[in-house]
Amino acid sequence: MKTLAFDCSTTGCAAAVLDGERVLARGEAPTGRGQSEALMPLLNGVMSEARLDWPQLELIGVTVGPGSFTGLRIGLAAARGFALALGIPIAGVTTAEVLAAGVPMDERGAHPILVAIDSKRAEPFVQAFASDLTPLAPVAAMTVEAAAKLVTGVQLLVGDGAAKLVPLISGAILSKAPTRPDPVVLARLAAWLHGEGRALPPEPLYLREAGVTLPKTAP
């Protein structure tokens, strides 16, 4: 299955094109550019590198959150637009699932994984997974104290909020995996979940209200 997958759920943008398990192209947007400006040139670039025409795609994979309020809106709007124009399905995957699956098996061993995503507030978005990537609890915004109780013993922490938690949680080890979702991992998860009929719809997984609200209009 020819899959285009992209992530805008944290900082920056990343994308990959796969044909089954074979990676045809992958890339990240240059730093310092807004996601709305960077995403389309990035996607055009990976499609060109993959030497595929857009109608050859069979699946769009995208992260649904939790993460950046603006980034999720940008990524999901693009995914819906491509899927509608091309007449192909979308497979949504949570940001936490992609980060957990990005931890290499030789590092994972039998250790549980704690994903911590920077929420730009005091409480990160956290989810615990067993070493086989089975979720141990729903993803949620929580305190460090609550996160420390999700799993015990040696545990691997991953995500852009993990480094701050490692010194505060007994038995925590910072994973060498990428701190942002790997688009190749996302593409593989999207294709697998779609095949299993368990992919998520392209709806944002918001765990908090937006940090900015519109002013109320006069009655």
C-alpha positions as CSV (number, residue, x, y, z in Angstrom):
1,M,0.0,0.0,0.0
2,K,1.4,3.4,-1.0
3,T,1.0,5.6,2.0
4,L,1.8,9.3,2.6
5,A,2.1,10.1,6.3
6,F,2.8,13.4,8.0
7,D,2.9,14.8,11.5
8,C,2.3,18.4,12.7
9,S,1.3,17.5,16.3
10,T,4.3,18.9,18.2
11,T,6.9,21.3,16.7
12,G,7.7,21.4,13.0
13,C,6.5,19.0,10.4
14,A,7.7,15.6,9.2
15,A,6.5,13.4,6.4
16,A,7.3,10.1,4.7
17,V,6.1,8.0,1.7
18,L,6.1,4.2,1.9
19,D,5.2,1.5,-0.5
20,G,4.4,-1.3,1.9
21,E,7.4,-1.6,4.2
22,R,9.7,0.1,1.7
23,V,10.6,3.7,2.5
24,L,10.4,5.8,-0.7
25,A,11.1,9.2,0.9
26,R,11.1,11.0,4.2
27,G,11.8,14.6,5.3
28,E,11.4,17.3,7.9
29,A,10.5,20.9,7.3
30,P,13.2,23.5,7.9
31,T,13.2,24.9,11.4
32,G,12.0,28.5,11.9
33,R,9.1,28.3,9.5
34,G,5.4,28.1,10.5
35,Q,3.8,24.7,10.0
36,S,1.1,26.2,7.7
37,E,3.9,27.6,5.5
38,A,6.1,24.5,5.7
39,L,3.8,21.6,5.3
40,M,2.8,21.8,1.6
41,P,6.4,22.3,0.3
42,L,7.5,19.4,2.5
43,L,4.8,17.1,1.1
44,N,5.5,18.1,-2.5
45,G,9.2,17.4,-1.8
46,V,8.7,13.9,-0.4
47,M,6.3,13.0,-3.2
48,S,8.8,14.2,-5.8
49,E,11.6,12.2,-4.1
50,A,9.4,9.1,-4.0
51,R,8.7,9.6,-7.8
52,L,5.0,9.1,-7.2
53,D,2.1,11.0,-8.7
54,W,-0.6,12.0,-6.2
55,P,-3.3,9.7,-7.7
56,Q,-1.0,6.7,-7.0
57,L,-1.4,7.2,-3.2
58,E,-3.7,4.7,-1.5
59,L,-3.7,5.9,2.1
60,I,-3.1,9.1,4.1
61,G,-1.7,8.6,7.6
62,V,-1.8,11.5,10.1
63,T,-1.3,12.1,13.8
64,V,-4.5,13.2,15.7
65,G,-2.9,14.3,18.9
66,P,-2.5,15.1,21.7
67,G,-0.2,18.0,20.9
68,S,-0.2,21.5,19.5
69,F,-3.7,22.9,19.0
70,T,-2.6,24.8,15.9
71,G,-0.4,22.0,14.5
72,L,-3.2,19.4,14.8
73,R,-5.6,21.7,12.9
74,I,-3.1,22.2,10.1
75,G,-2.2,18.5,9.7
76,L,-5.8,17.2,9.9
77,A,-7.1,19.8,7.5
78,A,-4.5,18.9,5.0
79,A,-5.2,15.1,5.5
80,R,-8.9,15.6,4.9
81,G,-8.3,17.7,1.8
82,F,-6.0,15.2,0.2
83,A,-8.3,12.3,1.1
84,L,-11.3,14.0,-0.4
85,A,-9.5,15.1,-3.6
86,L,-7.9,11.7,-4.1
87,G,-10.8,9.5,-2.9
88,I,-8.6,7.6,-0.5
89,P,-9.0,6.8,3.2
90,I,-7.3,8.5,6.2
91,A,-5.8,6.6,9.0
92,G,-5.5,8.6,12.2
93,V,-2.9,7.5,14.8
94,T,-2.3,9.1,18.2
95,T,0.9,11.0,18.8
96,A,1.7,8.9,21.9
97,E,1.3,5.6,19.9
98,V,3.8,6.8,17.3
99,L,6.3,7.9,19.9
100,A,6.1,4.6,21.8
101,A,6.5,2.6,18.6
102,G,9.5,4.6,17.8
103,V,11.5,3.2,20.7
104,P,13.7,0.4,19.1
105,M,13.0,-3.1,20.2
106,D,16.6,-3.7,21.4
107,E,16.3,-0.7,23.7
108,R,12.8,-1.6,24.7
109,G,13.4,-5.1,26.0
110,A,10.9,-5.9,28.7
111,H,10.7,-2.3,30.0
112,P,7.5,-0.3,30.0
113,I,7.4,3.0,28.1
114,L,6.2,6.3,29.4
115,V,5.4,8.8,26.7
116,A,5.5,12.5,27.7
117,I,4.5,15.2,25.3
118,D,5.2,18.8,26.1
119,S,1.8,20.6,26.5
120,K,3.4,24.0,27.0
121,R,1.9,24.0,30.5
122,A,2.9,22.5,33.8
123,E,1.2,19.2,33.2
124,P,2.5,17.2,30.1
125,F,0.4,14.8,28.1
126,V,1.4,11.3,29.4
127,Q,0.6,7.7,28.4
128,A,2.1,4.4,29.6
129,F,2.7,1.4,27.4
130,A,3.8,-2.1,28.1
131,S,7.0,-3.3,26.3
132,D,4.8,-4.9,23.6
133,L,3.2,-1.4,23.0
134,T,-0.1,-2.3,24.7
135,P,-1.5,0.9,26.3
136,L,-1.6,0.7,30.1
137,A,-3.7,3.8,30.6
138,P,-5.4,6.4,28.5
139,V,-3.4,9.4,27.4
140,A,-4.1,12.3,29.7
141,A,-2.6,15.6,31.0
142,M,-1.3,14.9,34.5
143,T,1.2,16.0,37.1
144,V,4.6,14.4,37.5
145,E,3.4,12.7,40.7
146,A,0.5,11.1,38.8
147,A,2.8,10.0,35.9
148,A,5.2,8.4,38.3
149,K,2.5,6.1,39.5
150,L,1.5,4.7,36.1
151,V,4.4,2.2,36.0
152,T,7.1,1.1,38.5
153,G,10.6,0.0,38.2
154,V,12.9,0.7,35.2
155,Q,11.0,2.5,32.5
156,L,11.9,4.2,29.3
157,L,10.7,7.8,28.8
158,V,10.2,9.3,25.3
159,G,8.8,12.4,23.8
160,D,9.6,16.1,23.8
161,G,8.4,16.4,27.5
162,A,10.4,13.4,28.7
163,A,13.7,15.0,29.6
164,K,12.1,17.2,32.2
165,L,10.5,14.2,33.9
166,V,13.5,11.8,34.0
167,P,15.1,13.3,37.1
168,L,11.8,13.4,38.9
169,I,10.7,9.8,38.4
170,S,12.5,6.9,40.1
171,G,13.7,4.3,37.6
172,A,13.3,6.5,34.6
173,I,15.7,6.3,31.7
174,L,15.6,8.6,28.7
175,S,15.1,6.7,25.5
176,K,17.4,7.3,22.5
177,A,14.4,7.4,20.2
178,P,13.3,10.6,18.5
179,T,11.5,13.1,20.7
180,R,9.1,13.9,17.9
181,P,6.9,11.4,16.0
182,D,8.9,9.6,13.3
183,P,6.9,9.8,10.0
184,V,8.1,6.3,8.9
185,V,6.8,4.8,12.1
186,L,3.6,6.8,11.6
187,A,3.1,5.5,8.1
188,R,3.6,1.8,9.1
189,L,1.2,2.2,12.1
190,A,-1.4,3.9,9.9
191,A,-1.3,1.2,7.3
192,W,-1.5,-1.6,9.9
193,L,-4.3,0.0,11.9
194,H,-6.2,0.7,8.7
195,G,-5.8,-2.9,7.6
196,E,-7.1,-4.0,11.1
197,G,-10.0,-1.6,10.9
198,R,-8.8,0.2,14.0
199,A,-7.5,3.5,12.6
200,L,-8.9,6.6,14.2
201,P,-11.0,9.1,12.3
202,P,-9.3,12.4,11.3
203,E,-10.6,14.3,14.4
204,P,-8.2,16.1,16.8
205,L,-7.6,14.5,20.2
206,Y,-7.7,17.6,22.4
207,L,-7.1,17.1,26.1
208,R,-7.4,20.8,26.9
209,E,-9.2,23.8,25.6
210,A,-7.3,26.1,23.3
211,G,-5.1,28.6,25.1
212,V,-6.7,31.5,23.2
213,T,-10.4,32.2,23.0
214,L,-12.3,34.7,20.9
215,P,-13.8,37.7,22.7
216,K,-17.5,37.4,23.4
217,T,-19.8,39.5,21.2
218,A,-22.2,41.9,22.6
219,P,-25.8,40.7,22.9
